[in-house]
Amino acid sequence: MKLINFTVAGYTRAGAIVDNKVIDLNYAYQAQLKAEGKYRYEAIAKAYVPDNTDELYQGGKESIQLAQNAIDFILANPESFDKKVIYNLEEVKVEAPVGRPGKIICVGHNYREHILEMGREIPSNPVIFAKFANTILGPEDDIPHYPISDQLDYEAEFTFVVGKQARNVSEEEALDYVAGYTITNDVTYRDIQRRTLQWLQGKTVDGSAPMGPYLVTSDELQNPSGLDVVLKVNGEVRQKTNTANLVFSVQKLVAFLSNLMTLEPGDVVLTGTPGGVGVAMNPPQFLKDGDVVRIEIDQIGALENKVKATEAAVTV
């Protein structure tokens, strides 16, 4: 499945993209339950296939499978419900596949070429830092460029979302704890990032984590290694690698992180960026108003966002 949140008529709900259509998952499951003669079908659907992806991930593989069954039902019985369930893709605004994650964990220095261009040594343990939910944007949103810095940079990130609670998980079991995979642009204000030893300031500005175009569930993408990653700015290739080049694989990251902290469904992990960031170019090439950043990853798709200068101050 390709999972999203989508907004229509002022409401944001969980959906799936199927052949350029958007299926409302909660309504599709309501329709199926009602057709089966279930009482309290609205309450049952809310519990097992909620109307937002954050709660949907909490249901684990059971909820994902029920959602898939509901999609199959509604596509075979499109007129079976009194609420609109199927939309054309252009009728809705596609939002990020995660709304308000409890944790956004980022991994630094995880591609060998990026480590070398930044003048660092290959780490013996993952370098981790955080972003927060205020940074998340959808695939149809512009990247705000606030006038707090002129060193706005891009970072293509292969990203996974946790599918069930994970604590002390082994590498061999790790992929069973992944709900699916998406793309994130770890937008960074470089001078702000570097004004202290901790990177957090430059990583957590509002709107600095465009995510999408959807989440490909792990039953469809079973091997996260061997995927080509390409980032372009205005059509020019800036970053190019393969997830086989990760120093710490998805399996290693799930095991490492779950031995530090309890990972919860819906937590997001950005696995690192390859070489080619703007700050490392000679001379540095930072993003400016009107630039279009496009990230493509095999078996996932493309995330494309435009940079838009804004005079509005960052609110706190």
Secondary structure, DSSP 8 states (H G I E B T S, - for coil): -EEEEEEETTEEEEEEEETTEEEEHHHHHHHHHHHTT-TTHHHHHHHHS-SSHHHHHHTHHHHHHHHHHHHHHHHH-TTS-SS--EEEGGGSEEE-S-SS-S-EEEEES-BHHHHHHTT----SS-EEEEE-GGGEE-TTS-EEE-TT-S-EE--EEEEEEE-S-BSS--TTTGGGGEEEEEEEE--EEHHHHTTSSS-HHHH-STT-EEEEEEEEETTT----SS-EEEEEETTEEEEEEEGGGBSS-HHHHHHHHHTTS-B-TT-EEE----S--GGGSSS-----TT-EEEEEETTTEEEEEEEEE--S----
